[in-house]
Amino acid sequence: MDNYYQLLNIEFGATAEQIKKAYREQVKKWHPDKNADNIFADGMSKLINHAYEVLSDPIKRATYDKQLREYLYVEEMKKAINQRGQIYTGKYPAGQFDFSKMKGEELLLYFLIKLIGRALR
């Protein structure tokens, strides 16, 4: 999902005036006539126009903001799940032992032996 706020280089709660000003700056920067040698200029110009169309309309903006929040939340959850998976499977850099193949009793016994071994030293 495209983040129109980042595209226009503005904060999430930007005012209508800030949106308009940022839109004008980005349109000037990416206008195809000023960037004839840049193959991305036309696409960026269209994307900037669409971002302004959405963010300048209060109803469209409210809908977009809700979708963006949901998208960002899901992305954060994916990152957290991936990190958690790495920790528990032993792929995390801090631990080299893979506990994923051990059963509950084996895992408990392993930790008890390690704990008792340390206590006896």
Biopython code that builds the backbone (N, CA, C, O; Angstrom):
import numpy as np
from Bio.PDB.StructureBuilder import StructureBuilder

atoms = [
    (1, "MET", "N", (0.847, -1.175, 0.000)),
    (1, "MET", "CA", (0.000, 0.000, 0.000)),
    (1, "MET", "C", (0.890, 1.235, 0.000)),
    (1, "MET", "O", (1.825, 1.336, 0.794)),
    (2, "ASP", "N", (0.598, 2.156, -0.881)),
    (2, "ASP", "CA", (1.364, 3.400, -0.948)),
    (2, "ASP", "C", (1.013, 4.291, 0.238)),
    (2, "ASP", "O", (-0.157, 4.435, 0.593)),
    (3, "ASN", "N", (2.035, 4.884, 0.846)),
    (3, "ASN", "CA", (1.819, 5.816, 1.942)),
    (3, "ASN", "C", (1.850, 7.227, 1.359)),
    (3, "ASN", "O", (2.918, 7.774, 1.082)),
    (4, "TYR", "N", (0.675, 7.803, 1.179)),
    (4, "TYR", "CA", (0.565, 9.119, 0.551)),
    (4, "TYR", "C", (1.201, 10.215, 1.397)),
    (4, "TYR", "O", (1.661, 11.224, 0.862)),
    (5, "TYR", "N", (1.230, 10.026, 2.698)),
    (5, "TYR", "CA", (1.864, 11.021, 3.565)),
    (5, "TYR", "C", (3.374, 11.057, 3.316)),
    (5, "TYR", "O", (3.970, 12.130, 3.215)),
    (6, "GLN", "N", (3.979, 9.885, 3.220)),
    (6, "GLN", "CA", (5.414, 9.830, 2.918)),
    (6, "GLN", "C", (5.685, 10.351, 1.515)),
    (6, "GLN", "O", (6.674, 11.045, 1.279)),
    (7, "LEU", "N", (4.808, 10.013, 0.598)),
    (7, "LEU", "CA", (4.965, 10.440, -0.786)),
    (7, "LEU", "C", (4.994, 11.967, -0.896)),
    (7, "LEU", "O", (5.787, 12.532, -1.649)),
    (8, "LEU", "N", (4.116, 12.624, -0.133)),
    (8, "LEU", "CA", (4.072, 14.090, -0.150)),
    (8, "LEU", "C", (5.008, 14.711, 0.884)),
    (8, "LEU", "O", (5.124, 15.933, 0.977)),
    (9, "ASN", "N", (5.675, 13.850, 1.661)),
    (9, "ASN", "CA", (6.628, 14.310, 2.667)),
    (9, "ASN", "C", (5.959, 15.182, 3.730)),
    (9, "ASN", "O", (6.437, 16.269, 4.055)),
    (10, "ILE", "N", (4.834, 14.677, 4.266)),
    (10, "ILE", "CA", (4.087, 15.394, 5.304)),
    (10, "ILE", "C", (3.773, 14.445, 6.456)),
    (10, "ILE", "O", (3.867, 13.225, 6.319)),
    (11, "GLU", "N", (3.398, 15.028, 7.590)),
    (11, "GLU", "CA", (3.014, 14.248, 8.763)),
    (11, "GLU", "C", (1.604, 13.699, 8.596)),
    (11, "GLU", "O", (0.828, 14.197, 7.780)),
    (12, "PHE", "N", (1.280, 12.675, 9.369)),
    (12, "PHE", "CA", (-0.025, 12.024, 9.299)),
    (12, "PHE", "C", (-1.177, 13.008, 9.545)),
    (12, "PHE", "O", (-2.190, 12.933, 8.850)),
    (13, "GLY", "N", (-1.057, 13.897, 10.478)),
    (13, "GLY", "CA", (-2.136, 14.830, 10.808)),
    (13, "GLY", "C", (-2.018, 16.175, 10.107)),
    (13, "GLY", "O", (-2.477, 17.182, 10.645)),
    (14, "ALA", "N", (-1.425, 16.220, 8.940)),
    (14, "ALA", "CA", (-1.198, 17.482, 8.219)),
    (14, "ALA", "C", (-2.512, 18.197, 7.910)),
    (14, "ALA", "O", (-3.545, 17.566, 7.683)),
    (15, "THR", "N", (-2.447, 19.516, 7.906)),
    (15, "THR", "CA", (-3.621, 20.329, 7.583)),
    (15, "THR", "C", (-3.819, 20.374, 6.072)),
    (15, "THR", "O", (-2.943, 19.979, 5.303)),
    (16, "ALA", "N", (-4.991, 20.863, 5.663)),
    (16, "ALA", "CA", (-5.295, 20.991, 4.235)),
    (16, "ALA", "C", (-4.279, 21.902, 3.551)),
    (16, "ALA", "O", (-3.870, 21.641, 2.420)),
    (17, "GLU", "N", (-3.876, 22.960, 4.230)),
    (17, "GLU", "CA", (-2.893, 23.898, 3.669)),
    (17, "GLU", "C", (-1.526, 23.225, 3.501)),
    (17, "GLU", "O", (-0.856, 23.423, 2.487)),
    (18, "GLN", "N", (-1.117, 22.439, 4.483)),
    (18, "GLN", "CA", (0.161, 21.727, 4.397)),
    (18, "GLN", "C", (0.141, 20.698, 3.266)),
    (18, "GLN", "O", (1.138, 20.510, 2.569)),
    (19, "ILE", "N", (-0.987, 20.044, 3.097)),
    (19, "ILE", "CA", (-1.126, 19.056, 2.021)),
    (19, "ILE", "C", (-1.003, 19.737, 0.666)),
    (19, "ILE", "O", (-0.304, 19.252, -0.224)),
    (20, "LYS", "N", (-1.688, 20.862, 0.521)),
    (20, "LYS", "CA", (-1.666, 21.601, -0.742)),
    (20, "LYS", "C", (-0.248, 22.077, -1.074)),
    (20, "LYS", "O", (0.206, 21.957, -2.212)),
    (21, "LYS", "N", (0.439, 22.616, -0.073)),
    (21, "LYS", "CA", (1.805, 23.114, -0.273)),
    (21, "LYS", "C", (2.747, 21.972, -0.661)),
    (21, "LYS", "O", (3.546, 22.104, -1.589)),
    (22, "ALA", "N", (2.646, 20.854, 0.055)),
    (22, "ALA", "CA", (3.505, 19.701, -0.232)),
    (22, "ALA", "C", (3.208, 19.136, -1.616)),
    (22, "ALA", "O", (4.120, 18.731, -2.336)),
    (23, "TYR", "N", (1.937, 19.111, -1.982)),
    (23, "TYR", "CA", (1.537, 18.627, -3.305)),
    (23, "TYR", "C", (2.187, 19.470, -4.396)),
    (23, "TYR", "O", (2.748, 18.930, -5.349)),
    (24, "ARG", "N", (2.114, 20.781, -4.260)),
    (24, "ARG", "CA", (2.704, 21.675, -5.268)),
    (24, "ARG", "C", (4.209, 21.457, -5.392)),
    (24, "ARG", "O", (4.753, 21.443, -6.496)),
    (25, "GLU", "N", (4.876, 21.288, -4.249)),
    (25, "GLU", "CA", (6.327, 21.057, -4.270)),
    (25, "GLU", "C", (6.672, 19.752, -4.995)),
    (25, "GLU", "O", (7.592, 19.711, -5.812)),
    (26, "GLN", "N", (5.934, 18.701, -4.689)),
    (26, "GLN", "CA", (6.213, 17.399, -5.297)),
    (26, "GLN", "C", (5.867, 17.367, -6.784)),
    (26, "GLN", "O", (6.560, 16.731, -7.578)),
    (27, "VAL", "N", (4.787, 18.061, -7.153)),
    (27, "VAL", "CA", (4.415, 18.120, -8.576)),
    (27, "VAL", "C", (5.503, 18.831, -9.373)),
    (27, "VAL", "O", (5.863, 18.394, -10.467)),
    (28, "LYS", "N", (6.023, 19.918, -8.828)),
    (28, "LYS", "CA", (7.114, 20.630, -9.508)),
    (28, "LYS", "C", (8.347, 19.735, -9.630)),
    (28, "LYS", "O", (9.004, 19.695, -10.670)),
    (29, "LYS", "N", (8.639, 19.033, -8.565)),
    (29, "LYS", "CA", (9.831, 18.182, -8.529)),
    (29, "LYS", "C", (9.734, 17.029, -9.532)),
    (29, "LYS", "O", (10.727, 16.693, -10.178)),
    (30, "TRP", "N", (8.554, 16.419, -9.671)),
    (30, "TRP", "CA", (8.398, 15.217, -10.479)),
    (30, "TRP", "C", (7.693, 15.430, -11.809)),
    (30, "TRP", "O", (7.374, 14.458, -12.494)),
    (31, "HIS", "N", (7.445, 16.661, -12.185)),
    (31, "HIS", "CA", (6.716, 16.907, -13.437)),
    (31, "HIS", "C", (7.501, 16.312, -14.614)),
    (31, "HIS", "O", (8.706, 16.537, -14.732)),
    (32, "PRO", "N", (6.815, 15.551, -15.486)),
    (32, "PRO", "CA", (7.500, 14.896, -16.615)),
    (32, "PRO", "C", (8.240, 15.860, -17.548)),
    (32, "PRO", "O", (9.268, 15.496, -18.119)),
    (33, "ASP", "N", (7.731, 17.079, -17.709)),
    (33, "ASP", "CA", (8.413, 18.048, -18.574)),
    (33, "ASP", "C", (9.766, 18.463, -18.001)),
    (33, "ASP", "O", (10.691, 18.758, -18.758)),
    (34, "LYS", "N", (9.890, 18.489, -16.681)),
    (34, "LYS", "CA", (11.153, 18.855, -16.040)),
    (34, "LYS", "C", (12.092, 17.659, -15.902)),
    (34, "LYS", "O", (13.282, 17.822, -15.630)),
    (35, "ASN", "N", (11.548, 16.458, -16.091)),
    (35, "ASN", "CA", (12.321, 15.226, -15.906)),
    (35, "ASN", "C", (12.212, 14.319, -17.121)),
    (35, "ASN", "O", (11.878, 13.141, -16.998)),
    (36, "ALA", "N", (12.489, 14.862, -18.273)),
    (36, "ALA", "CA", (12.339, 14.090, -19.514)),
    (36, "ALA", "C", (13.226, 12.847, -19.536)),
    (36, "ALA", "O", (12.876, 11.847, -20.164)),
    (37, "ASP", "N", (14.362, 12.903, -18.860)),
    (37, "ASP", "CA", (15.291, 11.773, -18.858)),
    (37, "ASP", "C", (14.996, 10.749, -17.755)),
    (37, "ASP", "O", (15.635, 9.699, -17.697)),
    (38, "ASN", "N", (14.040, 11.052, -16.889)),
    (38, "ASN", "CA", (13.707, 10.157, -15.784)),
    (38, "ASN", "C", (12.479, 9.321, -16.147)),
    (38, "ASN", "O", (11.385, 9.859, -16.316)),
    (39, "ILE", "N", (12.664, 8.013, -16.266)),
    (39, "ILE", "CA", (11.557, 7.144, -16.687)),
    (39, "ILE", "C", (10.474, 7.006, -15.615)),
    (39, "ILE", "O", (9.364, 6.567, -15.917)),
    (40, "PHE", "N", (10.780, 7.371, -14.374)),
    (40, "PHE", "CA", (9.811, 7.261, -13.285)),
    (40, "PHE", "C", (8.979, 8.526, -13.095)),
    (40, "PHE", "O", (7.997, 8.506, -12.353)),
    (41, "ALA", "N", (9.345, 9.606, -13.741)),
    (41, "ALA", "CA", (8.693, 10.899, -13.511)),
    (41, "ALA", "C", (7.200, 10.870, -13.815)),
    (41, "ALA", "O", (6.404, 11.402, -13.041)),
    (42, "ASP", "N", (6.814, 10.262, -14.918)),
    (42, "ASP", "CA", (5.397, 10.233, -15.284)),
    (42, "ASP", "C", (4.586, 9.450, -14.251)),
    (42, "ASP", "O", (3.520, 9.895, -13.824)),
    (43, "GLY", "N", (5.087, 8.304, -13.861)),
    (43, "GLY", "CA", (4.396, 7.492, -12.856)),
    (43, "GLY", "C", (4.312, 8.183, -11.508)),
    (43, "GLY", "O", (3.277, 8.141, -10.843)),
    (44, "MET", "N", (5.408, 8.823, -11.106)),
    (44, "MET", "CA", (5.415, 9.550, -9.837)),
    (44, "MET", "C", (4.440, 10.715, -9.877)),
    (44, "MET", "O", (3.736, 10.976, -8.901)),
    (45, "SER", "N", (4.399, 11.410, -10.994)),
    (45, "SER", "CA", (3.484, 12.538, -11.144)),
    (45, "SER", "C", (2.033, 12.081, -10.987)),
    (45, "SER", "O", (1.237, 12.740, -10.318)),
    (46, "LYS", "N", (1.700, 10.960, -11.601)),
    (46, "LYS", "CA", (0.339, 10.419, -11.487)),
    (46, "LYS", "C", (0.034, 9.992, -10.054)),
    (46, "LYS", "O", (-1.064, 10.225, -9.548)),
    (47, "LEU", "N", (0.997, 9.376, -9.417)),
    (47, "LEU", "CA", (0.814, 8.933, -8.042)),
    (47, "LEU", "C", (0.641, 10.121, -7.094)),
    (47, "LEU", "O", (-0.188, 10.076, -6.185)),
    (48, "ILE", "N", (1.409, 11.164, -7.302)),
    (48, "ILE", "CA", (1.301, 12.379, -6.490)),
    (48, "ILE", "C", (-0.063, 13.028, -6.683)),
    (48, "ILE", "O", (-0.679, 13.479, -5.717)),
    (49, "ASN", "N", (-0.535, 13.078, -7.918)),
    (49, "ASN", "CA", (-1.869, 13.633, -8.183)),
    (49, "ASN", "C", (-2.948, 12.823, -7.470)),
    (49, "ASN", "O", (-3.878, 13.385, -6.893)),
    (50, "HIS", "N", (-2.816, 11.509, -7.515)),
    (50, "HIS", "CA", (-3.801, 10.651, -6.844)),
    (50, "HIS", "C", (-3.742, 10.841, -5.323)),
    (50, "HIS", "O", (-4.777, 10.892, -4.658)),
    (51, "ALA", "N", (-2.528, 10.945, -4.783)),
    (51, "ALA", "CA", (-2.367, 11.164, -3.342)),
    (51, "ALA", "C", (-3.054, 12.459, -2.925)),
    (51, "ALA", "O", (-3.734, 12.504, -1.901)),
    (52, "TYR", "N", (-2.876, 13.502, -3.715)),
    (52, "TYR", "CA", (-3.511, 14.781, -3.397)),
    (52, "TYR", "C", (-5.031, 14.678, -3.501)),
    (52, "TYR", "O", (-5.756, 15.230, -2.673)),
    (53, "GLU", "N", (-5.503, 13.976, -4.514)),
    (53, "GLU", "CA", (-6.951, 13.789, -4.688)),
    (53, "GLU", "C", (-7.559, 13.112, -3.453)),
    (53, "GLU", "O", (-8.637, 13.494, -2.998)),
    (54, "VAL", "N", (-6.873, 12.122, -2.925)),
    (54, "VAL", "CA", (-7.371, 11.395, -1.753)),
    (54, "VAL", "C", (-7.248, 12.235, -0.483)),
    (54, "VAL", "O", (-8.213, 12.357, 0.271)),
    (55, "LEU", "N", (-6.076, 12.814, -0.239)),
    (55, "LEU", "CA", (-5.838, 13.526, 1.015)),
    (55, "LEU", "C", (-6.536, 14.877, 1.100)),
    (55, "LEU", "O", (-6.749, 15.393, 2.197)),
    (56, "SER", "N", (-6.890, 15.451, -0.031)),
    (56, "SER", "CA", (-7.564, 16.756, 0.000)),
    (56, "SER", "C", (-9.079, 16.626, 0.176)),
    (56, "SER", "O", (-9.753, 17.620, 0.448)),
    (57, "ASP", "N", (-9.612, 15.434, 0.027)),
    (57, "ASP", "CA", (-11.046, 15.190, 0.222)),
    (57, "ASP", "C", (-11.235, 14.559, 1.604)),
    (57, "ASP", "O", (-10.743, 13.456, 1.841)),
    (58, "PRO", "N", (-11.937, 15.235, 2.520)),
    (58, "PRO", "CA", (-12.062, 14.721, 3.894)),
    (58, "PRO", "C", (-12.642, 13.306, 3.994)),
    (58, "PRO", "O", (-12.209, 12.523, 4.838)),
    (59, "ILE", "N", (-13.601, 12.978, 3.155)),
    (59, "ILE", "CA", (-14.215, 11.648, 3.209)),
    (59, "ILE", "C", (-13.243, 10.587, 2.695)),
    (59, "ILE", "O", (-13.069, 9.540, 3.319)),
    (60, "LYS", "N", (-12.611, 10.865, 1.551)),
    (60, "LYS", "CA", (-11.630, 9.917, 1.008)),
    (60, "LYS", "C", (-10.445, 9.763, 1.961)),
    (60, "LYS", "O", (-9.906, 8.670, 2.131)),
    (61, "ARG", "N", (-10.052, 10.874, 2.574)),
    (61, "ARG", "CA", (-8.913, 10.838, 3.493)),
    (61, "ARG", "C", (-9.228, 9.983, 4.722)),
    (61, "ARG", "O", (-8.386, 9.202, 5.166)),
    (62, "ALA", "N", (-10.414, 10.123, 5.264)),
    (62, "ALA", "CA", (-10.794, 9.327, 6.437)),
    (62, "ALA", "C", (-10.764, 7.835, 6.110)),
    (62, "ALA", "O", (-10.279, 7.029, 6.904)),
    (63, "THR", "N", (-11.279, 7.479, 4.949)),
    (63, "THR", "CA", (-11.270, 6.080, 4.514)),
    (63, "THR", "C", (-9.835, 5.596, 4.324)),
    (63, "THR", "O", (-9.475, 4.504, 4.765)),
    (64, "TYR", "N", (-9.024, 6.418, 3.666)),
    (64, "TYR", "CA", (-7.623, 6.062, 3.420)),
    (64, "TYR", "C", (-6.863, 5.915, 4.741)),
    (64, "TYR", "O", (-6.106, 4.961, 4.919)),
    (65, "ASP", "N", (-7.064, 6.855, 5.666)),
    (65, "ASP", "CA", (-6.375, 6.802, 6.957)),
    (65, "ASP", "C", (-6.692, 5.506, 7.698)),
    (65, "ASP", "O", (-5.803, 4.887, 8.284)),
    (66, "LYS", "N", (-7.948, 5.102, 7.670)),
    (66, "LYS", "CA", (-8.353, 3.853, 8.328)),
    (66, "LYS", "C", (-7.651, 2.659, 7.682)),
    (66, "LYS", "O", (-7.134, 1.785, 8.378)),
    (67, "GLN", "N", (-7.634, 2.627, 6.358)),
    (67, "GLN", "CA", (-6.977, 1.527, 5.642)),
    (67, "GLN", "C", (-5.470, 1.517, 5.904)),
    (67, "GLN", "O", (-4.870, 0.456, 6.073)),
    (68, "LEU", "N", (-4.870, 2.700, 5.937)),
    (68, "LEU", "CA", (-3.428, 2.798, 6.184)),
    (68, "LEU", "C", (-3.090, 2.301, 7.586)),
    (68, "LEU", "O", (-2.126, 1.557, 7.767)),
    (69, "ARG", "N", (-3.883, 2.710, 8.582)),
    (69, "ARG", "CA", (-3.644, 2.247, 9.953)),
    (69, "ARG", "C", (-3.731, 0.724, 10.038)),
    (69, "ARG", "O", (-2.891, 0.079, 10.665)),
    (70, "GLU", "N", (-4.751, 0.160, 9.404)),
    (70, "GLU", "CA", (-4.920, -1.297, 9.417)),
    (70, "GLU", "C", (-3.747, -1.984, 8.721)),
    (70, "GLU", "O", (-3.238, -2.993, 9.208)),
    (71, "TYR", "N", (-3.323, -1.444, 7.595)),
    (71, "TYR", "CA", (-2.197, -2.010, 6.851)),
    (71, "TYR", "C", (-0.919, -1.973, 7.700)),
    (71, "TYR", "O", (-0.203, -2.969, 7.792)),
    (72, "LEU", "N", (-0.640, -0.825, 8.315)),
    (72, "LEU", "CA", (0.567, -0.686, 9.125)),
    (72, "LEU", "C", (0.528, -1.614, 10.339)),
    (72, "LEU", "O", (1.554, -2.164, 10.738)),
    (73, "TYR", "N", (-0.656, -1.784, 10.923)),
    (73, "TYR", "CA", (-0.810, -2.691, 12.059)),
    (73, "TYR", "C", (-0.488, -4.127, 11.644)),
    (73, "TYR", "O", (0.244, -4.829, 12.341)),
    (74, "VAL", "N", (-1.031, -4.556, 10.520)),
    (74, "VAL", "CA", (-0.782, -5.912, 10.022)),
    (74, "VAL", "C", (0.707, -6.109, 9.737)),
    (74, "VAL", "O", (1.262, -7.159, 10.058)),
    (75, "GLU", "N", (1.353, -5.113, 9.141)),
    (75, "GLU", "CA", (2.790, -5.215, 8.858)),
    (75, "GLU", "C", (3.600, -5.350, 10.145)),
    (75, "GLU", "O", (4.556, -6.124, 10.200)),
    (76, "GLU", "N", (3.220, -4.596, 11.183)),
    (76, "GLU", "CA", (3.912, -4.699, 12.467)),
    (76, "GLU", "C", (3.717, -6.085, 13.079)),
    (76, "GLU", "O", (4.650, -6.653, 13.647)),
    (77, "MET", "N", (2.512, -6.625, 12.962)),
    (77, "MET", "CA", (2.242, -7.966, 13.488)),
    (77, "MET", "C", (3.065, -9.018, 12.746)),
    (77, "MET", "O", (3.572, -9.957, 13.359)),
    (78, "LYS", "N", (3.199, -8.863, 11.432)),
    (78, "LYS", "CA", (4.020, -9.800, 10.650)),
    (78, "LYS", "C", (5.468, -9.773, 11.128)),
    (78, "LYS", "O", (6.100, -10.820, 11.272)),
    (79, "LYS", "N", (5.992, -8.573, 11.372)),
    (79, "LYS", "CA", (7.369, -8.448, 11.859)),
    (79, "LYS", "C", (7.520, -9.126, 13.216)),
    (79, "LYS", "O", (8.488, -9.848, 13.456)),
    (80, "ALA", "N", (6.552, -8.885, 14.103)),
    (80, "ALA", "CA", (6.615, -9.471, 15.444)),
    (80, "ALA", "C", (6.561, -10.992, 15.376)),
    (80, "ALA", "O", (7.295, -11.673, 16.091)),
    (81, "ILE", "N", (5.700, -11.522, 14.526)),
    (81, "ILE", "CA", (5.588, -12.975, 14.377)),
    (81, "ILE", "C", (6.884, -13.549, 13.827)),
    (81, "ILE", "O", (7.349, -14.584, 14.303)),
    (82, "ASN", "N", (7.471, -12.897, 12.837)),
    (82, "ASN", "CA", (8.739, -13.369, 12.268)),
    (82, "ASN", "C", (9.850, -13.358, 13.308)),
    (82, "ASN", "O", (10.642, -14.297, 13.381)),
    (83, "GLN", "N", (9.911, -12.308, 14.108)),
    (83, "GLN", "CA", (10.941, -12.224, 15.142)),
    (83, "GLN", "C", (10.730, -13.304, 16.192)),
    (83, "GLN", "O", (11.685, -13.942, 16.635)),
    (84, "ARG", "N", (9.486, -13.508, 16.586)),
    (84, "ARG", "CA", (9.179, -14.524, 17.581)),
    (84, "ARG", "C", (9.541, -15.907, 17.049)),
    (84, "ARG", "O", (10.086, -16.734, 17.780)),
    (85, "GLY", "N", (9.244, -16.154, 15.798)),
    (85, "GLY", "CA", (9.578, -17.432, 15.178)),
    (85, "GLY", "C", (11.071, -17.679, 15.166)),
    (85, "GLY", "O", (11.512, -18.807, 15.385)),
    (86, "GLN", "N", (11.849, -16.654, 14.917)),
    (86, "GLN", "CA", (13.301, -16.801, 14.911)),
    (86, "GLN", "C", (13.820, -17.118, 16.307)),
    (86, "GLN", "O", (14.736, -17.925, 16.463)),
    (87, "ILE", "N", (13.246, -16.495, 17.305)),
    (87, "ILE", "CA", (13.706, -16.720, 18.675)),
    (87, "ILE", "C", (13.435, -18.160, 19.097)),
    (87, "ILE", "O", (14.314, -18.811, 19.661)),
    (88, "TYR", "N", (12.253, -18.657, 18.838)),
    (88, "TYR", "CA", (11.868, -19.979, 19.314)),
    (88, "TYR", "C", (12.443, -21.124, 18.492)),
    (88, "TYR", "O", (12.499, -22.248, 18.989)),
    (89, "THR", "N", (12.861, -20.895, 17.290)),
    (89, "THR", "CA", (13.410, -21.983, 16.481)),
    (89, "THR", "C", (14.923, -22.048, 16.551)),
    (89, "THR", "O", (15.532, -22.905, 15.912)),
    (90, "GLY", "N", (15.534, -21.169, 17.306)),
    (90, "GLY", "CA", (16.973, -21.212, 17.437)),
    (90, "GLY", "C", (17.705, -20.494, 16.319)),
    (90, "GLY", "O", (18.932, -20.555, 16.253)),
    (91, "LYS", "N", (16.992, -19.825, 15.452)),
    (91, "LYS", "CA", (17.629, -19.100, 14.354)),
    (91, "LYS", "C", (18.059, -17.709, 14.792)),
    (91, "LYS", "O", (18.723, -16.990, 14.044)),
    (92, "TYR", "N", (17.688, -17.343, 15.976)),
    (92, "TYR", "CA", (18.062, -16.039, 16.512)),
    (92, "TYR", "C", (19.560, -16.043, 16.800)),
    (92, "TYR", "O", (20.067, -17.015, 17.359)),
    (93, "PRO", "N", (20.282, -14.988, 16.435)),
    (93, "PRO", "CA", (21.740, -14.980, 16.578)),
    (93, "PRO", "C", (22.243, -15.238, 17.996)),
    (93, "PRO", "O", (23.349, -15.751, 18.167)),
    (94, "ALA", "N", (21.454, -14.894, 19.017)),
    (94, "ALA", "CA", (21.925, -15.047, 20.390)),
    (94, "ALA", "C", (21.995, -16.508, 20.825)),
    (94, "ALA", "O", (22.759, -16.835, 21.733)),
    (95, "GLY", "N", (21.224, -17.391, 20.206)),
    (95, "GLY", "CA", (21.223, -18.798, 20.605)),
    (95, "GLY", "C", (21.451, -19.702, 19.419)),
    (95, "GLY", "O", (20.799, -19.554, 18.385)),
    (96, "GLN", "N", (22.373, -20.638, 19.558)),
    (96, "GLN", "CA", (22.700, -21.512, 18.435)),
    (96, "GLN", "C", (22.009, -22.868, 18.530)),
    (96, "GLN", "O", (22.051, -23.647, 17.579)),
    (97, "PHE", "N", (21.370, -23.162, 19.669)),
    (97, "PHE", "CA", (20.756, -24.472, 19.846)),
    (97, "PHE", "C", (19.309, -24.423, 19.379)),
    (97, "PHE", "O", (18.577, -23.488, 19.703)),
    (98, "ASP", "N", (18.900, -25.431, 18.619)),
    (98, "ASP", "CA", (17.533, -25.488, 18.096)),
    (98, "ASP", "C", (16.682, -26.367, 19.011)),
    (98, "ASP", "O", (16.829, -27.589, 19.020)),
    (99, "PHE", "N", (15.790, -25.734, 19.783)),
    (99, "PHE", "CA", (14.931, -26.453, 20.713)),
    (99, "PHE", "C", (13.649, -26.954, 20.059)),
    (99, "PHE", "O", (12.869, -27.650, 20.709)),
    (100, "SER", "N", (13.412, -26.627, 18.816)),
    (100, "SER", "CA", (12.129, -26.931, 18.185)),
    (100, "SER", "C", (11.877, -28.426, 18.038)),
    (100, "SER", "O", (10.723, -28.839, 17.931)),
    (101, "LYS", "N", (12.928, -29.251, 18.029)),
    (101, "LYS", "CA", (12.750, -30.693, 17.845)),
    (101, "LYS", "C", (12.602, -31.439, 19.173)),
    (101, "LYS", "O", (12.329, -32.640, 19.177)),
    (102, "MET", "N", (12.779, -30.745, 20.294)),
    (102, "MET", "CA", (12.681, -31.386, 21.604)),
    (102, "MET", "C", (11.232, -31.401, 22.082)),
    (102, "MET", "O", (10.466, -30.470, 21.830)),
    (103, "LYS", "N", (10.875, -32.481, 22.779)),
    (103, "LYS", "CA", (9.553, -32.569, 23.398)),
    (103, "LYS", "C", (9.603, -31.865, 24.744)),
    (103, "LYS", "O", (10.684, -31.542, 25.238)),
    (104, "GLY", "N", (8.457, -31.629, 25.330)),
    (104, "GLY", "CA", (8.371, -30.896, 26.595)),
    (104, "GLY", "C", (9.238, -31.460, 27.696)),
    (104, "GLY", "O", (9.969, -30.722, 28.357)),
    (105, "GLU", "N", (9.159, -32.798, 27.904)),
    (105, "GLU", "CA", (9.942, -33.425, 28.979)),
    (105, "GLU", "C", (11.441, -33.308, 28.705)),
    (105, "GLU", "O", (12.225, -33.045, 29.616)),
    (106, "GLU", "N", (11.831, -33.505, 27.452)),
    (106, "GLU", "CA", (13.251, -33.415, 27.090)),
    (106, "GLU", "C", (13.774, -32.004, 27.331)),
    (106, "GLU", "O", (14.886, -31.816, 27.825)),
    (107, "LEU", "N", (12.967, -31.027, 26.982)),
    (107, "LEU", "CA", (13.360, -29.634, 27.149)),
    (107, "LEU", "C", (13.518, -29.302, 28.630)),
    (107, "LEU", "O", (14.491, -28.659, 29.023)),
    (108, "LEU", "N", (12.564, -29.739, 29.449)),
    (108, "LEU", "CA", (12.635, -29.501, 30.887)),
    (108, "LEU", "C", (13.866, -30.181, 31.481)),
    (108, "LEU", "O", (14.588, -29.577, 32.274)),
    (109, "LEU", "N", (14.104, -31.425, 31.102)),
    (109, "LEU", "CA", (15.262, -32.165, 31.599)),
    (109, "LEU", "C", (16.567, -31.470, 31.197)),
    (109, "LEU", "O", (17.492, -31.369, 32.003)),
    (110, "TYR", "N", (16.638, -31.001, 29.970)),
    (110, "TYR", "CA", (17.827, -30.294, 29.481)),
    (110, "TYR", "C", (18.120, -29.075, 30.359)),
    (110, "TYR", "O", (19.258, -28.864, 30.779)),
    (111, "PHE", "N", (17.089, -28.278, 30.631)),
    (111, "PHE", "CA", (17.292, -27.070, 31.431)),
    (111, "PHE", "C", (17.618, -27.402, 32.886)),
    (111, "PHE", "O", (18.438, -26.722, 33.503)),
    (112, "LEU", "N", (16.987, -28.438, 33.443)),
    (112, "LEU", "CA", (17.292, -28.829, 34.820)),
    (112, "LEU", "C", (18.739, -29.294, 34.953)),
    (112, "LEU", "O", (19.419, -28.934, 35.914)),
    (113, "ILE", "N", (19.211, -30.085, 34.002)),
    (113, "ILE", "CA", (20.605, -30.543, 34.030)),
    (113, "ILE", "C", (21.557, -29.354, 33.953)),
    (113, "ILE", "O", (22.548, -29.297, 34.680)),
    (114, "LYS", "N", (21.256, -28.411, 33.075)),
    (114, "LYS", "CA", (22.101, -27.214, 32.950)),
    (114, "LYS", "C", (22.079, -26.413, 34.246)),
    (114, "LYS", "O", (23.117, -25.927, 34.696)),
    (115, "LEU", "N", (20.899, -26.274, 34.846)),
    (115, "LEU", "CA", (20.751, -25.500, 36.073)),
    (115, "LEU", "C", (21.483, -26.169, 37.238)),
    (115, "LEU", "O", (22.204, -25.505, 37.983)),
    (116, "ILE", "N", (21.301, -27.474, 37.393)),
    (116, "ILE", "CA", (21.968, -28.210, 38.469)),
    (116, "ILE", "C", (23.476, -28.207, 38.256)),
    (116, "ILE", "O", (24.244, -28.073, 39.208)),
    (117, "GLY", "N", (23.889, -28.355, 37.017)),
    (117, "GLY", "CA", (25.317, -28.326, 36.700)),
    (117, "GLY", "C", (25.958, -27.007, 37.101)),
    (117, "GLY", "O", (27.091, -26.994, 37.582)),
    (118, "ARG", "N", (25.268, -25.924, 36.915)),
    (118, "ARG", "CA", (25.800, -24.611, 37.310)),
    (118, "ARG", "C", (25.842, -24.481, 38.827)),
    (118, "ARG", "O", (26.774, -23.897, 39.380)),
    (119, "ALA", "N", (24.830, -25.027, 39.497)),
    (119, "ALA", "CA", (24.765, -24.923, 40.957)),
    (119, "ALA", "C", (25.880, -25.722, 41.624)),
    (119, "ALA", "O", (26.362, -25.345, 42.692)),
    (120, "LEU", "N", (26.288, -26.817, 41.003)),
    (120, "LEU", "CA", (27.322, -27.671, 41.585)),
    (120, "LEU", "C", (28.731, -27.146, 41.356)),
    (120, "LEU", "O", (29.666, -27.630, 41.994)),
    (121, "ARG", "N", (28.910, -26.213, 40.505)),
    (121, "ARG", "CA", (30.260, -25.694, 40.203)),
    (121, "ARG", "C", (30.795, -24.852, 41.303)),
    (121, "ARG", "O", (31.912, -24.344, 41.204)),
]
sb = StructureBuilder()
sb.init_structure("model")
sb.init_model(0)
sb.init_chain("A")
sb.init_seg("    ")
for serial, (resi, resn, name, xyz) in enumerate(atoms, 1):
    if name == "N":
        sb.init_residue(resn, " ", resi, " ")
    sb.init_atom(name, np.array(xyz, "f"), 0.0, 1.0, " ", f" {name:<3s}", serial, name[0])
structure = sb.get_structure()
